[in-house]
């Protein structure tokens, strides 16, 4: 699990990096587990950018559904 992510690291990933499939899943799982709205928002933006999804950053259920569908594919 990606427990060490902080908001600054997530913002860096969001702005300038591509994320591998394994890394994307870890980041997404962190987004579901975190209690920080800013971190969750950044995670959804990373998922949207990396997977061409269009998740609503204010709906945590959307991220959970994306993880389930990503794991099943």
PDB file of N, CA, C, O and CB in Angstrom:
ATOM      1  N   UNK A   1       0.847  -1.181   0.000  1.00  0.00           N
ATOM      2  CA  UNK A   1       0.000   0.000   0.000  1.00  0.00           C
ATOM      3  C   UNK A   1       0.888   1.238   0.000  1.00  0.00           C
ATOM      4  O   UNK A   1       2.030   1.198   0.457  1.00  0.00           O
ATOM      5  CB  UNK A   1      -0.961   0.002   1.222  1.00  0.00           C
ATOM      6  N   UNK A   2       0.365   2.299  -0.501  1.00  0.00           N
ATOM      7  CA  UNK A   2       1.134   3.525  -0.668  1.00  0.00           C
ATOM      8  C   UNK A   2       0.898   4.487   0.481  1.00  0.00           C
ATOM      9  O   UNK A   2       0.474   5.622   0.264  1.00  0.00           O
ATOM     10  CB  UNK A   2       0.782   4.193  -1.984  1.00  0.00           C
ATOM     11  N   UNK A   3       1.166   4.049   1.690  1.00  0.00           N
ATOM     12  CA  UNK A   3       0.891   4.875   2.865  1.00  0.00           C
ATOM     13  C   UNK A   3       1.749   6.121   2.941  1.00  0.00           C
ATOM     14  O   UNK A   3       1.377   7.074   3.627  1.00  0.00           O
ATOM     15  CB  UNK A   3       1.088   4.071   4.103  1.00  0.00           C
ATOM     16  N   UNK A   4       2.883   6.146   2.261  1.00  0.00           N
ATOM     17  CA  UNK A   4       3.800   7.256   2.389  1.00  0.00           C
ATOM     18  C   UNK A   4       3.478   8.464   1.525  1.00  0.00           C
ATOM     19  O   UNK A   4       4.169   9.479   1.609  1.00  0.00           O
ATOM     20  CB  UNK A   4       5.144   6.796   2.075  1.00  0.00           C
ATOM     21  N   UNK A   5       2.444   8.379   0.697  1.00  0.00           N
ATOM     22  CA  UNK A   5       2.138   9.516  -0.161  1.00  0.00           C
ATOM     23  C   UNK A   5       1.658  10.690   0.675  1.00  0.00           C
ATOM     24  O   UNK A   5       0.890  10.534   1.624  1.00  0.00           O
ATOM     25  CB  UNK A   5       1.082   9.137  -1.209  1.00  0.00           C
ATOM     26  N   UNK A   6       2.127  11.850   0.302  1.00  0.00           N
ATOM     27  CA  UNK A   6       1.643  13.080   0.899  1.00  0.00           C
ATOM     28  C   UNK A   6       1.078  13.949  -0.208  1.00  0.00           C
ATOM     29  O   UNK A   6       1.237  13.644  -1.390  1.00  0.00           O
ATOM     30  CB  UNK A   6       2.769  13.816   1.675  1.00  0.00           C
ATOM     31  N   UNK A   7       0.431  15.009   0.168  1.00  0.00           N
ATOM     32  CA  UNK A   7      -0.215  15.862  -0.817  1.00  0.00           C
ATOM     33  C   UNK A   7       0.786  16.438  -1.811  1.00  0.00           C
ATOM     34  O   UNK A   7       0.477  16.538  -2.999  1.00  0.00           O
ATOM     35  CB  UNK A   7      -0.960  16.986  -0.124  1.00  0.00           C
ATOM     36  N   UNK A   8       1.966  16.814  -1.361  1.00  0.00           N
ATOM     37  CA  UNK A   8       2.955  17.374  -2.290  1.00  0.00           C
ATOM     38  C   UNK A   8       3.408  16.348  -3.317  1.00  0.00           C
ATOM     39  O   UNK A   8       3.569  16.681  -4.491  1.00  0.00           O
ATOM     40  CB  UNK A   8       4.162  17.900  -1.522  1.00  0.00           C
ATOM     41  N   UNK A   9       3.617  15.102  -2.894  1.00  0.00           N
ATOM     42  CA  UNK A   9       4.011  14.053  -3.832  1.00  0.00           C
ATOM     43  C   UNK A   9       2.902  13.798  -4.846  1.00  0.00           C
ATOM     44  O   UNK A   9       3.172  13.602  -6.031  1.00  0.00           O
ATOM     45  CB  UNK A   9       4.352  12.755  -3.080  1.00  0.00           C
ATOM     46  N   UNK A  10       1.663  13.801  -4.385  1.00  0.00           N
ATOM     47  CA  UNK A  10       0.543  13.587  -5.285  1.00  0.00           C
ATOM     48  C   UNK A  10       0.417  14.733  -6.286  1.00  0.00           C
ATOM     49  O   UNK A  10       0.135  14.504  -7.462  1.00  0.00           O
ATOM     50  CB  UNK A  10      -0.751  13.432  -4.491  1.00  0.00           C
ATOM     51  N   UNK A  11       0.621  15.943  -5.827  1.00  0.00           N
ATOM     52  CA  UNK A  11       0.555  17.088  -6.730  1.00  0.00           C
ATOM     53  C   UNK A  11       1.666  17.014  -7.774  1.00  0.00           C
ATOM     54  O   UNK A  11       1.452  17.393  -8.926  1.00  0.00           O
ATOM     55  CB  UNK A  11       0.652  18.404  -5.940  1.00  0.00           C
ATOM     56  N   UNK A  12       2.839  16.534  -7.392  1.00  0.00           N
ATOM     57  CA  UNK A  12       3.939  16.363  -8.337  1.00  0.00           C
ATOM     58  C   UNK A  12       3.565  15.331  -9.392  1.00  0.00           C
ATOM     59  O   UNK A  12       3.753  15.567 -10.586  1.00  0.00           O
ATOM     60  CB  UNK A  12       5.229  15.941  -7.603  1.00  0.00           C
ATOM     61  N   UNK A  13       3.030  14.175  -8.955  1.00  0.00           N
ATOM     62  CA  UNK A  13       2.600  13.151  -9.900  1.00  0.00           C
ATOM     63  C   UNK A  13       1.537  13.693 -10.840  1.00  0.00           C
ATOM     64  O   UNK A  13       1.552  13.418 -12.040  1.00  0.00           O
ATOM     65  CB  UNK A  13       2.071  11.926  -9.159  1.00  0.00           C
ATOM     66  N   UNK A  14       0.624  14.458 -10.288  1.00  0.00           N
ATOM     67  CA  UNK A  14      -0.481  14.996 -11.067  1.00  0.00           C
ATOM     68  C   UNK A  14       0.036  15.935 -12.146  1.00  0.00           C
ATOM     69  O   UNK A  14      -0.500  15.962 -13.254  1.00  0.00           O
ATOM     70  CB  UNK A  14      -1.476  15.724 -10.158  1.00  0.00           C
ATOM     71  N   UNK A  15       1.056  16.692 -11.840  1.00  0.00           N
ATOM     72  CA  UNK A  15       1.530  17.729 -12.749  1.00  0.00           C
ATOM     73  C   UNK A  15       2.487  17.214 -13.809  1.00  0.00           C
ATOM     74  O   UNK A  15       2.431  17.661 -14.954  1.00  0.00           O
ATOM     75  CB  UNK A  15       2.196  18.811 -11.972  1.00  0.00           C
ATOM     76  N   UNK A  16       3.369  16.279 -13.449  1.00  0.00           N
ATOM     77  CA  UNK A  16       4.475  16.061 -14.369  1.00  0.00           C
ATOM     78  C   UNK A  16       4.894  14.624 -14.610  1.00  0.00           C
ATOM     79  O   UNK A  16       5.912  14.400 -15.263  1.00  0.00           O
ATOM     80  CB  UNK A  16       5.618  16.784 -13.888  1.00  0.00           C
ATOM     81  N   UNK A  17       4.167  13.649 -14.120  1.00  0.00           N
ATOM     82  CA  UNK A  17       4.629  12.271 -14.258  1.00  0.00           C
ATOM     83  C   UNK A  17       3.563  11.384 -14.884  1.00  0.00           C
ATOM     84  O   UNK A  17       2.366  11.661 -14.809  1.00  0.00           O
ATOM     85  CB  UNK A  17       5.037  11.712 -12.901  1.00  0.00           C
ATOM     86  N   UNK A  18       4.032  10.321 -15.499  1.00  0.00           N
ATOM     87  CA  UNK A  18       3.128   9.246 -15.876  1.00  0.00           C
ATOM     88  C   UNK A  18       3.272   8.164 -14.815  1.00  0.00           C
ATOM     89  O   UNK A  18       4.335   8.008 -14.214  1.00  0.00           O
ATOM     90  CB  UNK A  18       3.438   8.694 -17.324  1.00  0.00           C
ATOM     91  N   UNK A  19       2.219   7.436 -14.598  1.00  0.00           N
ATOM     92  CA  UNK A  19       2.201   6.445 -13.532  1.00  0.00           C
ATOM     93  C   UNK A  19       1.995   5.076 -14.158  1.00  0.00           C
ATOM     94  O   UNK A  19       1.123   4.904 -15.010  1.00  0.00           O
ATOM     95  CB  UNK A  19       1.089   6.756 -12.485  1.00  0.00           C
ATOM     96  N   UNK A  20       2.796   4.098 -13.740  1.00  0.00           N
ATOM     97  CA  UNK A  20       2.641   2.736 -14.245  1.00  0.00           C
ATOM     98  C   UNK A  20       1.324   2.149 -13.760  1.00  0.00           C
ATOM     99  O   UNK A  20       0.700   2.688 -12.846  1.00  0.00           O
ATOM    100  CB  UNK A  20       3.822   1.848 -13.801  1.00  0.00           C
ATOM    101  N   UNK A  21       0.904   1.058 -14.363  1.00  0.00           N
ATOM    102  CA  UNK A  21      -0.361   0.418 -13.978  1.00  0.00           C
ATOM    103  C   UNK A  21      -0.351   0.005 -12.511  1.00  0.00           C
ATOM    104  O   UNK A  21      -1.332   0.224 -11.799  1.00  0.00           O
ATOM    105  CB  UNK A  21      -0.630  -0.807 -14.861  1.00  0.00           C
ATOM    106  N   UNK A  22       0.749  -0.591 -12.054  1.00  0.00           N
ATOM    107  CA  UNK A  22       0.835  -0.996 -10.647  1.00  0.00           C
ATOM    108  C   UNK A  22       0.837   0.218  -9.724  1.00  0.00           C
ATOM    109  O   UNK A  22       0.173   0.226  -8.687  1.00  0.00           O
ATOM    110  CB  UNK A  22       2.096  -1.838 -10.408  1.00  0.00           C
ATOM    111  N   UNK A  23       1.576   1.221 -10.107  1.00  0.00           N
ATOM    112  CA  UNK A  23       1.628   2.445  -9.303  1.00  0.00           C
ATOM    113  C   UNK A  23       0.291   3.148  -9.267  1.00  0.00           C
ATOM    114  O   UNK A  23      -0.093   3.704  -8.237  1.00  0.00           O
ATOM    115  CB  UNK A  23       2.685   3.388  -9.841  1.00  0.00           C
ATOM    116  N   UNK A  24      -0.428   3.129 -10.386  1.00  0.00           N
ATOM    117  CA  UNK A  24      -1.734   3.779 -10.441  1.00  0.00           C
ATOM    118  C   UNK A  24      -2.702   3.108  -9.479  1.00  0.00           C
ATOM    119  O   UNK A  24      -3.476   3.784  -8.801  1.00  0.00           O
ATOM    120  CB  UNK A  24      -2.294   3.749 -11.868  1.00  0.00           C
ATOM    121  N   UNK A  25      -2.662   1.792  -9.418  1.00  0.00           N
ATOM    122  CA  UNK A  25      -3.550   1.079  -8.485  1.00  0.00           C
ATOM    123  C   UNK A  25      -3.201   1.419  -7.040  1.00  0.00           C
ATOM    124  O   UNK A  25      -4.100   1.601  -6.219  1.00  0.00           O
ATOM    125  CB  UNK A  25      -3.457  -0.447  -8.706  1.00  0.00           C
ATOM    126  N   UNK A  26      -1.917   1.508  -6.717  1.00  0.00           N
ATOM    127  CA  UNK A  26      -1.517   1.872  -5.359  1.00  0.00           C
ATOM    128  C   UNK A  26      -1.984   3.279  -5.016  1.00  0.00           C
ATOM    129  O   UNK A  26      -2.481   3.522  -3.916  1.00  0.00           O
ATOM    130  CB  UNK A  26       0.003   1.767  -5.200  1.00  0.00           C
ATOM    131  N   UNK A  27      -1.828   4.196  -5.946  1.00  0.00           N
ATOM    132  CA  UNK A  27      -2.258   5.574  -5.713  1.00  0.00           C
ATOM    133  C   UNK A  27      -3.772   5.615  -5.527  1.00  0.00           C
ATOM    134  O   UNK A  27      -4.267   6.305  -4.636  1.00  0.00           O
ATOM    135  CB  UNK A  27      -1.827   6.495  -6.887  1.00  0.00           C
ATOM    136  N   UNK A  28      -4.514   4.881  -6.360  1.00  0.00           N
ATOM    137  CA  UNK A  28      -5.975   4.861  -6.258  1.00  0.00           C
ATOM    138  C   UNK A  28      -6.425   4.276  -4.920  1.00  0.00           C
ATOM    139  O   UNK A  28      -7.344   4.799  -4.289  1.00  0.00           O
ATOM    140  CB  UNK A  28      -6.580   4.052  -7.417  1.00  0.00           C
ATOM    141  N   UNK A  29      -5.787   3.206  -4.494  1.00  0.00           N
ATOM    142  CA  UNK A  29      -6.137   2.608  -3.197  1.00  0.00           C
ATOM    143  C   UNK A  29      -5.835   3.570  -2.057  1.00  0.00           C
ATOM    144  O   UNK A  29      -6.584   3.639  -1.082  1.00  0.00           O
ATOM    145  CB  UNK A  29      -5.375   1.288  -2.985  1.00  0.00           C
ATOM    146  N   UNK A  30      -4.755   4.302  -2.177  1.00  0.00           N
ATOM    147  CA  UNK A  30      -4.456   5.326  -1.176  1.00  0.00           C
ATOM    148  C   UNK A  30      -5.566   6.379  -1.159  1.00  0.00           C
ATOM    149  O   UNK A  30      -5.973   6.838  -0.091  1.00  0.00           O
ATOM    150  CB  UNK A  30      -3.081   5.989  -1.463  1.00  0.00           C
ATOM    151  N   UNK A  31      -6.050   6.758  -2.335  1.00  0.00           N
ATOM    152  CA  UNK A  31      -7.111   7.759  -2.419  1.00  0.00           C
ATOM    153  C   UNK A  31      -8.385   7.336  -1.712  1.00  0.00           C
ATOM    154  O   UNK A  31      -9.087   8.165  -1.133  1.00  0.00           O
ATOM    155  CB  UNK A  31      -7.416   8.056  -3.855  1.00  0.00           C
ATOM    156  N   UNK A  32      -8.683   6.042  -1.759  1.00  0.00           N
ATOM    157  CA  UNK A  32      -9.863   5.533  -1.061  1.00  0.00           C
ATOM    158  C   UNK A  32      -9.627   5.521   0.446  1.00  0.00           C
ATOM    159  O   UNK A  32     -10.542   5.796   1.222  1.00  0.00           O
ATOM    160  CB  UNK A  32     -10.219   4.118  -1.558  1.00  0.00           C
ATOM    161  N   UNK A  33      -8.405   5.203   0.858  1.00  0.00           N
ATOM    162  CA  UNK A  33      -8.096   5.051   2.285  1.00  0.00           C
ATOM    163  C   UNK A  33      -7.855   6.373   3.009  1.00  0.00           C
ATOM    164  O   UNK A  33      -8.058   6.453   4.220  1.00  0.00           O
ATOM    165  CB  UNK A  33      -6.889   4.180   2.444  1.00  0.00           C
ATOM    166  N   UNK A  34      -7.429   7.403   2.295  1.00  0.00           N
ATOM    167  CA  UNK A  34      -7.066   8.645   2.962  1.00  0.00           C
ATOM    168  C   UNK A  34      -8.285   9.402   3.469  1.00  0.00           C
ATOM    169  O   UNK A  34      -9.384   9.274   2.929  1.00  0.00           O
ATOM    170  CB  UNK A  34      -6.273   9.522   2.023  1.00  0.00           C
ATOM    171  N   UNK A  35      -8.074  10.184   4.505  1.00  0.00           N
ATOM    172  CA  UNK A  35      -9.129  11.040   5.038  1.00  0.00           C
ATOM    173  C   UNK A  35      -8.936  12.485   4.590  1.00  0.00           C
ATOM    174  O   UNK A  35      -9.741  13.356   4.920  1.00  0.00           O
ATOM    175  CB  UNK A  35      -9.159  10.960   6.568  1.00  0.00           C
ATOM    176  N   UNK A  36      -7.888  12.732   3.854  1.00  0.00           N
ATOM    177  CA  UNK A  36      -7.581  14.079   3.394  1.00  0.00           C
ATOM    178  C   UNK A  36      -8.320  14.372   2.085  1.00  0.00           C
ATOM    179  O   UNK A  36      -8.050  13.726   1.072  1.00  0.00           O
ATOM    180  CB  UNK A  36      -6.057  14.253   3.207  1.00  0.00           C
ATOM    181  N   UNK A  37      -9.244  15.330   2.089  1.00  0.00           N
ATOM    182  CA  UNK A  37      -9.953  15.667   0.852  1.00  0.00           C
ATOM    183  C   UNK A  37      -9.005  16.144  -0.249  1.00  0.00           C
ATOM    184  O   UNK A  37      -9.221  15.844  -1.423  1.00  0.00           O
ATOM    185  CB  UNK A  37     -10.996  16.739   1.129  1.00  0.00           C
ATOM    186  N   UNK A  38      -7.968  16.878   0.117  1.00  0.00           N
ATOM    187  CA  UNK A  38      -7.006  17.352  -0.877  1.00  0.00           C
ATOM    188  C   UNK A  38      -6.260  16.211  -1.534  1.00  0.00           C
ATOM    189  O   UNK A  38      -6.035  16.225  -2.744  1.00  0.00           O
ATOM    190  CB  UNK A  38      -6.020  18.302  -0.242  1.00  0.00           C
ATOM    191  N   UNK A  39      -5.876  15.229  -0.746  1.00  0.00           N
ATOM    192  CA  UNK A  39      -5.179  14.066  -1.297  1.00  0.00           C
ATOM    193  C   UNK A  39      -6.110  13.251  -2.182  1.00  0.00           C
ATOM    194  O   UNK A  39      -5.715  12.801  -3.257  1.00  0.00           O
ATOM    195  CB  UNK A  39      -4.617  13.187  -0.170  1.00  0.00           C
ATOM    196  N   UNK A  40      -7.353  13.060  -1.730  1.00  0.00           N
ATOM    197  CA  UNK A  40      -8.315  12.299  -2.532  1.00  0.00           C
ATOM    198  C   UNK A  40      -8.565  13.003  -3.862  1.00  0.00           C
ATOM    199  O   UNK A  40      -8.638  12.349  -4.903  1.00  0.00           O
ATOM    200  CB  UNK A  40      -9.646  12.117  -1.764  1.00  0.00           C
ATOM    201  N   UNK A  41      -8.694  14.313  -3.840  1.00  0.00           N
ATOM    202  CA  UNK A  41      -8.895  15.087  -5.058  1.00  0.00           C
ATOM    203  C   UNK A  41      -7.709  14.903  -6.010  1.00  0.00           C
ATOM    204  O   UNK A  41      -7.898  14.689  -7.208  1.00  0.00           O
ATOM    205  CB  UNK A  41      -9.089  16.580  -4.721  1.00  0.00           C
ATOM    206  N   UNK A  42      -6.492  14.985  -5.476  1.00  0.00           N
ATOM    207  CA  UNK A  42      -5.294  14.809  -6.298  1.00  0.00           C
ATOM    208  C   UNK A  42      -5.234  13.404  -6.879  1.00  0.00           C
ATOM    209  O   UNK A  42      -4.853  13.234  -8.036  1.00  0.00           O
ATOM    210  CB  UNK A  42      -4.032  15.093  -5.476  1.00  0.00           C
ATOM    211  N   UNK A  43      -5.601  12.401  -6.104  1.00  0.00           N
ATOM    212  CA  UNK A  43      -5.588  11.021  -6.580  1.00  0.00           C
ATOM    213  C   UNK A  43      -6.555  10.858  -7.751  1.00  0.00           C
ATOM    214  O   UNK A  43      -6.207  10.239  -8.757  1.00  0.00           O
ATOM    215  CB  UNK A  43      -5.955  10.048  -5.439  1.00  0.00           C
ATOM    216  N   UNK A  44      -7.753  11.400  -7.634  1.00  0.00           N
ATOM    217  CA  UNK A  44      -8.725  11.274  -8.720  1.00  0.00           C
ATOM    218  C   UNK A  44      -8.212  11.976  -9.971  1.00  0.00           C
ATOM    219  O   UNK A  44      -8.403  11.476 -11.079  1.00  0.00           O
ATOM    220  CB  UNK A  44     -10.091  11.856  -8.301  1.00  0.00           C
ATOM    221  N   UNK A  45      -7.578  13.101  -9.815  1.00  0.00           N
ATOM    222  CA  UNK A  45      -7.009  13.799 -10.977  1.00  0.00           C
ATOM    223  C   UNK A  45      -5.917  12.952 -11.635  1.00  0.00           C
ATOM    224  O   UNK A  45      -5.821  12.914 -12.862  1.00  0.00           O
ATOM    225  CB  UNK A  45      -6.434  15.174 -10.557  1.00  0.00           C
ATOM    226  N   UNK A  46      -5.092  12.271 -10.826  1.00  0.00           N
ATOM    227  CA  UNK A  46      -4.044  11.399 -11.363  1.00  0.00           C
ATOM    228  C   UNK A  46      -4.677  10.224 -12.109  1.00  0.00           C
ATOM    229  O   UNK A  46      -4.247   9.885 -13.212  1.00  0.00           O
ATOM    230  CB  UNK A  46      -3.118  10.885 -10.226  1.00  0.00           C
ATOM    231  N   UNK A  47      -5.688   9.606 -11.516  1.00  0.00           N
ATOM    232  CA  UNK A  47      -6.373   8.482 -12.158  1.00  0.00           C
ATOM    233  C   UNK A  47      -7.004   8.942 -13.467  1.00  0.00           C
ATOM    234  O   UNK A  47      -6.881   8.262 -14.486  1.00  0.00           O
ATOM    235  CB  UNK A  47      -7.450   7.881 -11.217  1.00  0.00           C
ATOM    236  N   UNK A  48      -7.670  10.075 -13.449  1.00  0.00           N
ATOM    237  CA  UNK A  48      -8.297  10.580 -14.674  1.00  0.00           C
ATOM    238  C   UNK A  48      -7.268  10.821 -15.767  1.00  0.00           C
ATOM    239  O   UNK A  48      -7.490  10.471 -16.926  1.00  0.00           O
ATOM    240  CB  UNK A  48      -9.060  11.871 -14.388  1.00  0.00           C
ATOM    241  N   UNK A  49      -6.160  11.411 -15.400  1.00  0.00           N
ATOM    242  CA  UNK A  49      -5.113  11.725 -16.377  1.00  0.00           C
ATOM    243  C   UNK A  49      -4.442  10.457 -16.911  1.00  0.00           C
ATOM    244  O   UNK A  49      -4.188  10.345 -18.110  1.00  0.00           O
ATOM    245  CB  UNK A  49      -4.061  12.645 -15.746  1.00  0.00           C
ATOM    246  N   UNK A  50      -4.161   9.515 -16.032  1.00  0.00           N
ATOM    247  CA  UNK A  50      -3.408   8.326 -16.420  1.00  0.00           C
ATOM    248  C   UNK A  50      -4.252   7.272 -17.126  1.00  0.00           C
ATOM    249  O   UNK A  50      -3.726   6.490 -17.918  1.00  0.00           O
ATOM    250  CB  UNK A  50      -2.776   7.721 -15.212  1.00  0.00           C
ATOM    251  N   UNK A  51      -5.540   7.242 -16.850  1.00  0.00           N
ATOM    252  CA  UNK A  51      -6.378   6.193 -17.431  1.00  0.00           C
ATOM    253  C   UNK A  51      -7.448   6.744 -18.363  1.00  0.00           C
ATOM    254  O   UNK A  51      -8.295   5.994 -18.850  1.00  0.00           O
ATOM    255  CB  UNK A  51      -7.031   5.394 -16.335  1.00  0.00           C
ATOM    256  N   UNK A  52      -7.415   8.020 -18.609  1.00  0.00           N
ATOM    257  CA  UNK A  52      -8.402   8.691 -19.450  1.00  0.00           C
ATOM    258  C   UNK A  52      -9.819   8.470 -18.934  1.00  0.00           C
ATOM    259  O   UNK A  52     -10.767   8.399 -19.717  1.00  0.00           O
ATOM    260  CB  UNK A  52      -8.289   8.200 -20.888  1.00  0.00           C
ATOM    261  N   UNK A  53      -9.959   8.362 -17.621  1.00  0.00           N
ATOM    262  CA  UNK A  53     -11.269   8.261 -16.985  1.00  0.00           C
ATOM    263  C   UNK A  53     -11.810   9.677 -16.772  1.00  0.00           C
ATOM    264  O   UNK A  53     -11.117  10.662 -17.024  1.00  0.00           O
ATOM    265  CB  UNK A  53     -11.183   7.476 -15.625  1.00  0.00           C
ATOM    266  N   UNK A  54     -13.028   9.760 -16.317  1.00  0.00           N
ATOM    267  CA  UNK A  54     -13.609  11.073 -16.012  1.00  0.00           C
ATOM    268  C   UNK A  54     -14.358  11.004 -14.686  1.00  0.00           C
ATOM    269  O   UNK A  54     -15.543  11.326 -14.601  1.00  0.00           O
ATOM    270  CB  UNK A  54     -14.561  11.540 -17.153  1.00  0.00           C
ATOM    271  N   UNK A  55     -13.633  10.576 -13.658  1.00  0.00           N
ATOM    272  CA  UNK A  55     -14.222  10.451 -12.326  1.00  0.00           C
ATOM    273  C   UNK A  55     -14.426  11.818 -11.703  1.00  0.00           C
ATOM    274  O   UNK A  55     -13.653  12.747 -11.938  1.00  0.00           O
ATOM    275  CB  UNK A  55     -13.339   9.584 -11.423  1.00  0.00           C
ATOM    276  N   UNK A  56     -15.472  11.926 -10.912  1.00  0.00           N
ATOM    277  CA  UNK A  56     -15.746  13.153 -10.169  1.00  0.00           C
ATOM    278  C   UNK A  56     -14.895  13.129  -8.897  1.00  0.00           C
ATOM    279  O   UNK A  56     -15.045  12.220  -8.081  1.00  0.00           O
ATOM    280  CB  UNK A  56     -17.282  13.290  -9.830  1.00  0.00           C
ATOM    281  N   UNK A  57     -14.003  14.112  -8.711  1.00  0.00           N
ATOM    282  CA  UNK A  57     -13.126  14.094  -7.535  1.00  0.00           C
ATOM    283  C   UNK A  57     -13.863  14.266  -6.209  1.00  0.00           C
ATOM    284  O   UNK A  57     -13.283  14.039  -5.147  1.00  0.00           O
ATOM    285  CB  UNK A  57     -12.099  15.174  -7.664  1.00  0.00           C
ATOM    286  N   UNK A  58     -15.114  14.658  -6.258  1.00  0.00           N
ATOM    287  CA  UNK A  58     -15.876  14.856  -5.026  1.00  0.00           C
ATOM    288  C   UNK A  58     -16.741  13.659  -4.661  1.00  0.00           C
ATOM    289  O   UNK A  58     -17.473  13.699  -3.672  1.00  0.00           O
ATOM    290  CB  UNK A  58     -16.743  16.076  -5.156  1.00  0.00           C
ATOM    291  N   UNK A  59     -16.661  12.597  -5.451  1.00  0.00           N
ATOM    292  CA  UNK A  59     -17.426  11.385  -5.193  1.00  0.00           C
ATOM    293  C   UNK A  59     -16.469  10.220  -4.937  1.00  0.00           C
ATOM    294  O   UNK A  59     -15.940   9.640  -5.885  1.00  0.00           O
ATOM    295  CB  UNK A  59     -18.373  11.068  -6.379  1.00  0.00           C
ATOM    296  N   UNK A  60     -16.243   9.875  -3.679  1.00  0.00           N
ATOM    297  CA  UNK A  60     -15.295   8.805  -3.372  1.00  0.00           C
ATOM    298  C   UNK A  60     -15.788   7.451  -3.878  1.00  0.00           C
ATOM    299  O   UNK A  60     -14.973   6.578  -4.177  1.00  0.00           O
ATOM    300  CB  UNK A  60     -15.049   8.739  -1.869  1.00  0.00           C
ATOM    301  N   UNK A  61     -17.089   7.261  -3.979  1.00  0.00           N
ATOM    302  CA  UNK A  61     -17.633   5.999  -4.499  1.00  0.00           C
ATOM    303  C   UNK A  61     -17.189   5.768  -5.935  1.00  0.00           C
ATOM    304  O   UNK A  61     -16.962   4.625  -6.332  1.00  0.00           O
ATOM    305  CB  UNK A  61     -19.168   5.998  -4.419  1.00  0.00           C
ATOM    306  N   UNK A  62     -17.064   6.824  -6.713  1.00  0.00           N
ATOM    307  CA  UNK A  62     -16.625   6.690  -8.102  1.00  0.00           C
ATOM    308  C   UNK A  62     -15.217   6.086  -8.169  1.00  0.00           C
ATOM    309  O   UNK A  62     -14.939   5.260  -9.038  1.00  0.00           O
ATOM    310  CB  UNK A  62     -16.652   8.063  -8.811  1.00  0.00           C
ATOM    311  N   UNK A  63     -14.342   6.492  -7.265  1.00  0.00           N
ATOM    312  CA  UNK A  63     -12.985   5.954  -7.230  1.00  0.00           C
ATOM    313  C   UNK A  63     -13.013   4.477  -6.836  1.00  0.00           C
ATOM    314  O   UNK A  63     -12.282   3.672  -7.412  1.00  0.00           O
ATOM    315  CB  UNK A  63     -12.106   6.759  -6.245  1.00  0.00           C
ATOM    316  N   UNK A  64     -13.840   4.117  -5.871  1.00  0.00           N
ATOM    317  CA  UNK A  64     -13.972   2.720  -5.464  1.00  0.00           C
ATOM    318  C   UNK A  64     -14.480   1.871  -6.624  1.00  0.00           C
ATOM    319  O   UNK A  64     -13.977   0.771  -6.856  1.00  0.00           O
ATOM    320  CB  UNK A  64     -14.919   2.594  -4.256  1.00  0.00           C
ATOM    321  N   UNK A  65     -15.474   2.375  -7.354  1.00  0.00           N
ATOM    322  CA  UNK A  65     -16.002   1.644  -8.514  1.00  0.00           C
ATOM    323  C   UNK A  65     -14.936   1.494  -9.585  1.00  0.00           C
ATOM    324  O   UNK A  65     -14.839   0.440 -10.213  1.00  0.00           O
ATOM    325  CB  UNK A  65     -17.233   2.359  -9.094  1.00  0.00           C
ATOM    326  N   UNK A  66     -14.130   2.536  -9.807  1.00  0.00           N
ATOM    327  CA  UNK A  66     -13.064   2.462 -10.801  1.00  0.00           C
ATOM    328  C   UNK A  66     -12.050   1.393 -10.428  1.00  0.00           C
ATOM    329  O   UNK A  66     -11.599   0.644 -11.295  1.00  0.00           O
ATOM    330  CB  UNK A  66     -12.372   3.816 -10.948  1.00  0.00           C
ATOM    331  N   UNK A  67     -11.684   1.309  -9.153  1.00  0.00           N
ATOM    332  CA  UNK A  67     -10.729   0.298  -8.695  1.00  0.00           C
ATOM    333  C   UNK A  67     -11.273  -1.099  -8.967  1.00  0.00           C
ATOM    334  O   UNK A  67     -10.551  -1.962  -9.466  1.00  0.00           O
ATOM    335  CB  UNK A  67     -10.426   0.474  -7.191  1.00  0.00           C
ATOM    336  N   UNK A  68     -12.553  -1.325  -8.639  1.00  0.00           N
ATOM    337  CA  UNK A  68     -13.146  -2.640  -8.885  1.00  0.00           C
ATOM    338  C   UNK A  68     -13.135  -2.986 -10.371  1.00  0.00           C
ATOM    339  O   UNK A  68     -12.797  -4.110 -10.742  1.00  0.00           O
ATOM    340  CB  UNK A  68     -14.578  -2.685  -8.349  1.00  0.00           C
ATOM    341  N   UNK A  69     -13.495  -2.048 -11.210  1.00  0.00           N
ATOM    342  CA  UNK A  69     -13.521  -2.331 -12.649  1.00  0.00           C
ATOM    343  C   UNK A  69     -12.108  -2.495 -13.205  1.00  0.00           C
ATOM    344  O   UNK A  69     -11.894  -3.295 -14.116  1.00  0.00           O
ATOM    345  CB  UNK A  69     -14.253  -1.209 -13.400  1.00  0.00           C
ATOM    346  N   UNK A  70     -11.144  -1.749 -12.669  1.00  0.00           N
ATOM    347  CA  UNK A  70      -9.753  -1.848 -13.123  1.00  0.00           C
ATOM    348  C   UNK A  70      -9.163  -3.205 -12.761  1.00  0.00           C
ATOM    349  O   UNK A  70      -8.427  -3.802 -13.547  1.00  0.00           O
ATOM    350  CB  UNK A  70      -8.902  -0.722 -12.511  1.00  0.00           C
ATOM    351  N   UNK A  71      -9.494  -3.687 -11.562  1.00  0.00           N
ATOM    352  CA  UNK A  71      -8.980  -4.986 -11.126  1.00  0.00           C
ATOM    353  C   UNK A  71      -9.602  -6.133 -11.908  1.00  0.00           C
ATOM    354  O   UNK A  71      -8.958  -7.159 -12.124  1.00  0.00           O
ATOM    355  CB  UNK A  71      -9.235  -5.179  -9.641  1.00  0.00           C
ATOM    356  N   UNK A  72     -10.848  -5.966 -12.334  1.00  0.00           N
ATOM    357  CA  UNK A  72     -11.519  -7.053 -13.050  1.00  0.00           C
ATOM    358  C   UNK A  72     -11.120  -7.109 -14.525  1.00  0.00           C
ATOM    359  O   UNK A  72     -11.393  -8.103 -15.198  1.00  0.00           O
ATOM    360  CB  UNK A  72     -13.026  -6.898 -12.934  1.00  0.00           C
ATOM    361  N   UNK A  73     -10.481  -6.057 -15.034  1.00  0.00           N
ATOM    362  CA  UNK A  73     -10.090  -6.070 -16.454  1.00  0.00           C
ATOM    363  C   UNK A  73      -8.705  -6.633 -16.669  1.00  0.00           C
ATOM    364  O   UNK A  73      -8.239  -6.708 -17.805  1.00  0.00           O
ATOM    365  CB  UNK A  73     -10.151  -4.675 -17.025  1.00  0.00           C
TER     366      UNK A  73
END
